């Protein structure tokens, strides 16, 4: 009894202390706040911010093209093309915090330099409403590797559409194919051409073999008929000459 009580007390003493489970609050609020502070400070200096960390993904004239595109909206537009955000930080989570810090009405657009879909929100009462799905609608009409500049240009096109019917006509054309899709289509087309050529060669070879076989059969049939039509030669009989010793034996017999 004492031994069992001792074992129980020792086992309880060796258990690790209870640690309260950390609450899953989603993305780190510190990371979001730091991103929002940085972006608000940048937009105070210039409403068009293009990262220089991805020169291959963003063309050199990206800022100029984006300025020309957003000027067509005739209202304040803030665009930031940023490096890739952390996996747990979404662009739509950053924009409200940026608006709280910046405190200016307008259309806020945050895009990754990789060209993937970011976020766009309109804050304040402005003459032209921009629905939240405008950026998604624009992205669906572009190739996946179109890039952030082309996405902003298409975003403005969709936002300028007067009604939903016009927006639908803007995006009803099929999306251009990406480079990867074009390469895959070219490869598949080459495979189809090679398969068709192989089938044609197989059909030709089969046809030639069949013709050759029919020619051999026809030649054999004709040869057999010719042989059957020829008159047969009469058989010749050979007579044996009498043996030389026949008379001698005959004479001796008469003796």
The 8 nearest C-alpha neighbors of each residue, nearest first, counted from 0:
[[1, 3, 2, 4, 5, 6, 7, 8],
 [2, 0, 4, 3, 5, 6, 7, 8],
 [1, 3, 5, 0, 4, 6, 7, 8],
 [4, 2, 6, 0, 5, 1, 7, 8],
 [3, 5, 1, 7, 6, 2, 8, 0],
 [4, 6, 2, 8, 3, 7, 1, 9],
 [7, 5, 3, 9, 4, 8, 10, 2],
 [8, 6, 4, 10, 5, 9, 3, 11],
 [7, 9, 5, 11, 10, 6, 12, 4],
 [10, 8, 12, 6, 11, 7, 5, 13],
 [11, 9, 7, 13, 12, 8, 6, 14],
 [12, 10, 8, 14, 9, 13, 7, 6],
 [11, 13, 9, 10, 14, 8, 15, 7],
 [12, 14, 10, 11, 9, 15, 8, 16],
 [13, 15, 11, 12, 16, 10, 17, 9],
 [16, 14, 13, 17, 12, 18, 11, 10],
 [15, 17, 18, 14, 13, 12, 19, 11],
 [18, 16, 15, 19, 14, 20, 13, 21],
 [17, 19, 20, 16, 15, 21, 14, 22],
 [20, 18, 21, 17, 22, 16, 23, 15],
 [21, 19, 22, 18, 23, 17, 24, 16],
 [20, 22, 19, 23, 24, 18, 25, 17],
 [21, 23, 24, 20, 25, 19, 27, 26],
 [22, 24, 25, 21, 26, 20, 27, 28],
 [23, 25, 22, 26, 27, 28, 21, 87],
 [26, 24, 23, 27, 87, 28, 88, 22],
 [27, 25, 87, 88, 28, 24, 31, 30],
 [26, 28, 30, 29, 31, 25, 24, 87],
 [27, 29, 31, 30, 32, 26, 24, 25],
 [28, 30, 32, 27, 31, 33, 34, 26],
 [29, 31, 33, 27, 28, 32, 34, 26],
 [30, 32, 28, 34, 29, 33, 93, 35],
 [31, 33, 35, 29, 34, 30, 28, 36],
 [34, 32, 30, 36, 35, 31, 29, 37],
 [35, 33, 31, 37, 32, 36, 38, 30],
 [34, 36, 97, 32, 38, 33, 37, 96],
 [37, 35, 33, 39, 34, 38, 32, 40],
 [36, 38, 34, 40, 35, 39, 33, 41],
 [37, 39, 41, 35, 40, 36, 34, 42],
 [38, 40, 42, 36, 41, 101, 97, 37],
 [41, 39, 37, 43, 38, 42, 36, 44],
 [40, 42, 38, 44, 39, 43, 45, 37],
 [43, 41, 46, 45, 39, 44, 40, 38],
 [42, 44, 40, 41, 45, 39, 46, 101],
 [43, 45, 42, 41, 40, 46, 39, 47],
 [44, 46, 42, 47, 43, 41, 48, 77],
 [47, 45, 42, 77, 78, 48, 43, 44],
 [48, 46, 78, 45, 77, 79, 49, 62],
 [47, 49, 79, 78, 80, 46, 50, 45],
 [50, 48, 80, 79, 51, 62, 47, 81],
 [49, 51, 81, 52, 80, 48, 82, 53],
 [50, 52, 53, 54, 49, 57, 82, 81],
 [53, 51, 50, 54, 82, 81, 112, 55],
 [52, 54, 56, 55, 51, 57, 112, 50],
 [55, 53, 57, 56, 51, 52, 58, 59],
 [54, 56, 53, 57, 58, 52, 59, 112],
 [55, 57, 53, 54, 112, 113, 58, 146],
 [56, 58, 54, 55, 53, 61, 59, 112],
 [59, 57, 61, 60, 56, 54, 55, 148],
 [58, 60, 61, 57, 54, 62, 63, 55],
 [61, 59, 63, 58, 62, 64, 57, 65],
 [60, 62, 64, 58, 63, 59, 148, 65],
 [63, 61, 65, 64, 60, 66, 49, 47],
 [62, 64, 66, 60, 65, 61, 67, 68],
 [65, 63, 67, 61, 66, 62, 68, 60],
 [64, 66, 68, 62, 67, 63, 61, 69],
 [67, 65, 63, 68, 69, 64, 70, 62],
 [68, 66, 64, 70, 65, 69, 63, 71],
 [67, 69, 65, 66, 70, 152, 71, 64],
 [70, 68, 71, 66, 72, 67, 65, 155],
 [71, 69, 67, 72, 68, 73, 66, 74],
 [70, 72, 69, 73, 68, 67, 155, 159],
 [71, 73, 70, 74, 69, 155, 159, 158],
 [74, 72, 71, 70, 75, 69, 76, 127],
 [73, 75, 72, 76, 105, 125, 70, 106],
 [76, 74, 105, 106, 77, 73, 104, 72],
 [75, 77, 106, 105, 107, 74, 78, 69],
 [78, 76, 46, 107, 47, 108, 106, 75],
 [77, 79, 108, 47, 109, 107, 46, 48],
 [78, 80, 48, 109, 49, 81, 47, 110],
 [81, 79, 110, 49, 111, 112, 50, 109],
 [80, 82, 111, 50, 112, 79, 110, 83],
 [83, 81, 112, 111, 84, 52, 50, 80],
 [82, 84, 111, 81, 85, 112, 113, 86],
 [83, 85, 88, 82, 86, 89, 111, 81],
 [86, 84, 88, 87, 83, 89, 30, 26],
 [85, 87, 88, 84, 89, 83, 26, 90],
 [86, 88, 26, 85, 89, 25, 27, 84],
 [89, 87, 85, 86, 26, 84, 90, 31],
 [88, 90, 92, 91, 87, 93, 84, 86],
 [91, 89, 93, 92, 118, 117, 109, 94],
 [90, 92, 118, 89, 93, 94, 95, 119],
 [93, 91, 90, 89, 94, 95, 88, 96],
 [92, 94, 90, 96, 91, 95, 35, 31],
 [93, 95, 97, 96, 91, 92, 98, 90],
 [96, 94, 98, 97, 93, 99, 92, 91],
 [97, 95, 99, 98, 94, 93, 35, 100],
 [96, 98, 35, 94, 100, 95, 99, 39],
 [97, 99, 101, 95, 102, 100, 96, 94],
 [100, 98, 96, 97, 102, 101, 95, 103],
 [99, 101, 97, 98, 102, 39, 96, 36],
 [102, 100, 98, 39, 103, 99, 97, 43],
 [101, 103, 98, 99, 100, 104, 97, 39],
 [102, 104, 101, 105, 98, 123, 122, 99],
 [105, 103, 123, 122, 102, 75, 106, 124],
 [104, 106, 75, 76, 122, 121, 107, 123],
 [105, 107, 121, 76, 120, 77, 122, 75],
 [106, 108, 77, 120, 119, 76, 121, 78],
 [109, 107, 119, 78, 118, 77, 79, 106],
 [110, 108, 79, 118, 117, 78, 80, 90],
 [109, 111, 117, 80, 81, 79, 112, 108],
 [112, 110, 81, 113, 83, 80, 82, 114],
 [111, 113, 114, 82, 80, 81, 56, 110],
 [114, 112, 111, 115, 56, 146, 83, 147],
 [115, 113, 146, 147, 112, 111, 144, 116],
 [116, 114, 113, 111, 117, 110, 143, 112],
 [115, 117, 114, 110, 118, 138, 111, 135],
 [116, 118, 110, 109, 90, 111, 115, 119],
 [117, 119, 91, 109, 90, 108, 110, 120],
 [118, 120, 108, 107, 134, 109, 131, 106],
 [121, 119, 107, 106, 131, 122, 108, 118],
 [120, 122, 106, 105, 107, 129, 123, 119],
 [123, 121, 104, 105, 106, 120, 124, 107],
 [122, 124, 104, 125, 105, 121, 103, 106],
 [125, 123, 122, 126, 104, 128, 105, 121],
 [124, 126, 127, 123, 128, 105, 74, 104],
 [127, 125, 128, 124, 74, 73, 129, 72],
 [128, 126, 125, 129, 72, 74, 159, 158],
 [129, 127, 130, 125, 126, 121, 158, 124],
 [128, 130, 158, 121, 127, 131, 133, 120],
 [131, 129, 132, 133, 128, 121, 120, 158],
 [130, 132, 133, 120, 129, 119, 134, 121],
 [133, 131, 135, 130, 134, 136, 119, 129],
 [134, 132, 136, 135, 130, 131, 137, 158],
 [133, 135, 137, 136, 132, 154, 138, 119],
 [136, 134, 138, 132, 137, 133, 139, 116],
 [137, 135, 133, 139, 134, 138, 132, 140],
 [136, 138, 134, 154, 135, 153, 139, 140],
 [137, 139, 135, 141, 140, 136, 134, 150],
 [138, 140, 136, 137, 141, 135, 174, 170],
 [141, 139, 174, 170, 138, 137, 173, 136],
 [142, 140, 174, 138, 139, 175, 145, 143],
 [141, 143, 175, 177, 145, 176, 144, 174],
 [142, 144, 145, 177, 141, 115, 114, 146],
 [143, 145, 142, 146, 177, 114, 178, 115],
 [146, 144, 142, 143, 149, 141, 114, 147],
 [145, 147, 114, 144, 148, 149, 150, 113],
 [146, 148, 114, 150, 149, 151, 112, 110],
 [149, 147, 151, 150, 146, 61, 65, 152],
 [148, 150, 152, 151, 147, 146, 145, 153],
 [149, 151, 147, 153, 148, 152, 154, 138],
 [152, 150, 154, 148, 153, 149, 147, 155],
 [153, 151, 149, 155, 154, 150, 68, 148],
 [152, 154, 156, 150, 155, 151, 137, 149],
 [155, 153, 151, 137, 157, 152, 156, 134],
 [154, 156, 158, 152, 153, 157, 159, 151],
 [157, 155, 153, 159, 154, 158, 152, 160],
 [156, 158, 154, 160, 155, 159, 166, 153],
 [159, 157, 155, 160, 156, 129, 154, 133],
 [160, 158, 156, 157, 155, 161, 72, 71],
 [159, 161, 157, 166, 158, 165, 162, 156],
 [160, 162, 159, 165, 163, 166, 158, 164],
 [163, 161, 165, 164, 160, 166, 167, 159],
 [162, 164, 166, 165, 167, 161, 160, 168],
 [165, 163, 167, 166, 162, 168, 161, 160],
 [164, 166, 168, 167, 162, 163, 160, 169],
 [167, 165, 163, 169, 160, 164, 168, 157],
 [166, 168, 164, 165, 170, 169, 171, 163],
 [169, 167, 165, 171, 170, 166, 164, 172],
 [168, 170, 166, 167, 171, 165, 157, 172],
 [169, 171, 140, 167, 168, 172, 166, 137],
 [172, 170, 168, 167, 169, 173, 140, 174],
 [171, 173, 170, 174, 140, 169, 168, 175],
 [174, 172, 171, 175, 140, 170, 141, 176],
 [173, 175, 140, 141, 142, 172, 176, 139],
 [176, 174, 142, 141, 173, 177, 140, 143],
 [175, 177, 142, 180, 181, 174, 178, 143],
 [176, 178, 142, 180, 179, 144, 143, 181],
 [179, 177, 181, 180, 182, 176, 144, 183],
 [178, 180, 182, 181, 177, 183, 176, 184],
 [179, 181, 183, 177, 178, 182, 176, 184],
 [180, 182, 178, 184, 179, 183, 185, 177],
 [183, 181, 185, 179, 184, 180, 186, 178],
 [182, 184, 186, 180, 185, 181, 187, 179],
 [183, 185, 181, 187, 186, 182, 188, 180],
 [186, 184, 188, 182, 183, 187, 181, 189],
 [185, 187, 183, 189, 184, 188, 182, 190],
 [186, 188, 190, 184, 189, 185, 183, 191],
 [189, 187, 185, 191, 190, 186, 184, 192],
 [190, 188, 192, 186, 187, 191, 193, 185],
 [189, 191, 187, 193, 188, 192, 194, 186],
 [190, 192, 194, 188, 189, 193, 195, 187],
 [193, 191, 189, 195, 194, 190, 196, 188],
 [192, 194, 190, 196, 191, 195, 197, 189],
 [193, 195, 191, 197, 192, 196, 190, 198],
 [196, 194, 198, 192, 197, 193, 191, 199],
 [197, 195, 199, 193, 198, 194, 192, 200],
 [198, 196, 194, 200, 195, 199, 193, 201],
 [197, 199, 201, 195, 200, 196, 202, 194],
 [200, 198, 196, 202, 201, 197, 203, 195],
 [199, 201, 203, 197, 198, 202, 204, 196],
 [200, 202, 198, 204, 199, 203, 205, 197],
 [201, 203, 199, 205, 200, 204, 206, 198],
 [204, 202, 206, 200, 205, 201, 207, 199],
 [203, 205, 201, 207, 206, 202, 200, 208],
 [204, 206, 202, 208, 203, 207, 209, 201],
 [205, 207, 203, 209, 208, 204, 202, 210],
 [206, 208, 210, 204, 209, 205, 203, 211],
 [207, 209, 211, 205, 206, 210, 204, 212],
 [208, 210, 206, 212, 211, 207, 205, 213],
 [211, 209, 213, 207, 212, 208, 214, 206],
 [210, 212, 214, 208, 209, 213, 207, 215],
 [211, 213, 209, 215, 214, 210, 208, 216],
 [214, 212, 216, 210, 215, 211, 217, 209],
 [215, 213, 211, 217, 212, 216, 218, 210],
 [216, 214, 218, 212, 213, 217, 219, 211],
 [215, 217, 213, 219, 214, 218, 220, 212],
 [218, 216, 220, 214, 219, 215, 213, 221],
 [219, 217, 215, 221, 220, 216, 214, 222],
 [218, 220, 216, 222, 217, 221, 215, 223],
 [221, 219, 217, 223, 218, 222, 216, 224],
 [222, 220, 224, 218, 223, 219, 217, 225],
 [223, 221, 225, 219, 224, 220, 218, 226],
 [222, 224, 220, 226, 221, 225, 219, 227],
 [225, 223, 227, 221, 226, 222, 228, 220],
 [226, 224, 222, 228, 227, 223, 221, 229],
 [225, 227, 223, 224, 228, 229, 222, 221],
 [226, 228, 224, 225, 229, 223, 230, 222],
 [229, 227, 225, 226, 224, 230, 223, 231],
 [228, 230, 226, 227, 231, 225, 224, 232],
 [231, 229, 232, 228, 227, 226, 233, 225],
 [230, 232, 229, 233, 234, 228, 227, 226],
 [233, 231, 234, 230, 235, 229, 228, 236],
 [234, 232, 235, 231, 230, 236, 229, 237],
 [233, 235, 232, 236, 231, 237, 230, 238],
 [234, 236, 233, 237, 232, 238, 231, 239],
 [237, 235, 238, 234, 233, 239, 232, 240],
 [236, 238, 239, 235, 240, 234, 241, 233],
 [239, 237, 240, 236, 241, 235, 242, 234],
 [238, 240, 241, 237, 242, 236, 243, 235],
 [239, 241, 242, 238, 243, 237, 245, 244],
 [242, 240, 243, 239, 245, 244, 238, 246],
 [241, 243, 244, 245, 240, 246, 239, 247],
 [244, 242, 245, 241, 246, 247, 240, 248],
 [243, 245, 247, 242, 246, 248, 249, 241],
 [244, 246, 248, 247, 243, 242, 249, 241],
 [247, 245, 249, 248, 244, 250, 243, 251],
 [246, 248, 250, 249, 244, 245, 251, 243],
 [247, 249, 251, 246, 245, 250, 252, 244],
 [250, 248, 246, 252, 247, 251, 245, 253],
 [249, 251, 247, 252, 253, 248, 246, 254],
 [252, 250, 254, 248, 249, 253, 247, 246],
 [251, 253, 249, 250, 254, 248, 247, 246],
 [254, 252, 250, 251, 249, 248, 247, 246],
 [253, 251, 252, 250, 249, 248, 247, 246]]
